[in-house]
Amino acid sequence: MNDTIELRGIRAFGHHGADPGEKVVAQPFDIDVTLELDLSAARKSDALADTLDYSKLHAAIVRIVSGRSYDLIERLGADVLDAMLADPRVQRASVRIAKPALLAGATPAVTLHAARA
């Protein structure tokens, strides 16, 4: 059984959307990620090298959101998943991306999942 690391409430700004108007001004995206991996070494060692560095993961996600423009948050989410699975210790990952400023009274979001083959 794998352990989990979660990062909740990441706020990043990007130019994403199928409507060209959505790409003019950066808009907020709220992101939650969950990673499944074996943390038994970290539990014993208390060493950062034996776990996933949350600050590096956070920086990578913000860089992906702000660094390129996507039409779909599904495609943005795929790149976030790829970044999480780049660490060979991660066996499964999920990402939830929400666009809180898009619709009056509603927040569209997608949740994507991936697993190591």
C-alpha positions in Angstrom: 0.0 0.0 0.0 1.3 3.4 -0.9 1.3 6.5 1.2 0.1 9.9 0.0 1.4 13.4 -0.3 -1.1 16.1 -0.9 -0.7 19.8 -1.8 -4.0 21.7 -1.5 -4.9 25.2 -2.4 -2.2 26.0 -4.9 -3.1 29.3 -6.5 -1.3 30.0 -9.8 -2.1 32.5 -12.6 -2.1 31.6 -16.3 -3.6 32.4 -19.7 -5.7 29.3 -20.4 -9.0 28.9 -22.1 -10.8 28.1 -25.4 -12.2 31.6 -25.6 -9.4 34.0 -26.9 -10.6 36.6 -24.3 -9.5 34.2 -21.5 -5.9 34.5 -22.7 -5.6 38.3 -22.6 -5.2 38.7 -18.8 -3.8 36.1 -16.5 -6.6 34.4 -14.5 -6.4 32.4 -11.2 -6.3 28.6 -11.2 -6.8 26.6 -8.0 -4.9 23.3 -7.9 -4.9 20.3 -5.6 -2.6 17.4 -6.2 -2.3 13.9 -4.6 0.7 11.7 -5.1 0.9 8.0 -4.1 4.4 6.7 -3.2 6.2 4.6 -0.6 7.3 6.9 2.2 8.7 4.2 4.5 12.3 5.3 4.0 11.4 8.9 5.0 9.5 7.6 8.1 12.7 5.9 9.2 15.4 8.4 8.1 13.7 11.9 8.7 15.7 12.9 5.6 14.3 15.2 2.9 16.1 13.1 0.2 13.8 10.2 1.1 10.6 12.0 0.3 9.2 14.4 -2.3 10.2 18.0 -1.8 6.9 19.8 -1.5 8.4 23.2 -2.3 10.0 21.9 -5.6 6.7 20.3 -6.6 4.8 23.5 -5.8 7.3 25.6 -7.9 7.1 23.1 -10.8 3.3 23.4 -10.8 3.3 27.2 -10.7 5.8 27.2 -13.5 3.7 25.0 -15.7 0.5 27.0 -15.1 2.2 30.3 -15.8 4.7 29.3 -18.4 2.5 28.2 -21.4 -1.0 28.9 -22.7 -3.4 26.0 -23.1 -6.9 26.0 -24.6 -8.1 23.3 -22.2 -7.5 22.8 -18.5 -7.5 19.1 -19.3 -4.3 19.6 -21.3 -2.8 21.7 -18.6 -3.6 19.0 -16.1 -1.9 16.4 -18.2 1.4 18.4 -18.1 1.0 18.7 -14.3 0.5 14.9 -14.0 3.6 14.4 -16.2 5.7 16.6 -13.9 4.5 14.6 -10.8 5.2 11.2 -12.4 8.7 12.4 -13.4 9.8 11.4 -9.9 10.2 7.6 -10.3 9.0 7.0 -6.7 5.5 8.3 -7.6 3.2 5.4 -8.5 -0.1 7.3 -9.0 -1.1 10.9 -9.1 -4.2 13.1 -9.4 -4.7 16.7 -10.1 -7.8 18.9 -9.7 -7.7 22.2 -11.5 -10.5 24.8 -11.0 -11.1 28.1 -12.7 -12.8 30.2 -10.0 -13.0 33.4 -12.0 -14.6 32.1 -15.1 -18.4 31.7 -14.5 -20.5 33.9 -12.3 -21.9 31.7 -9.6 -20.1 28.5 -10.6 -16.5 27.2 -10.7 -15.6 24.7 -13.4 -13.0 22.1 -12.5 -11.5 18.9 -13.8 -9.9 16.1 -11.9 -7.4 13.9 -13.8 -5.6 10.7 -12.7 -2.5 8.9 -13.9 -0.6 5.8 -12.9 2.9 4.6 -13.6 2.7 1.8 -16.2 
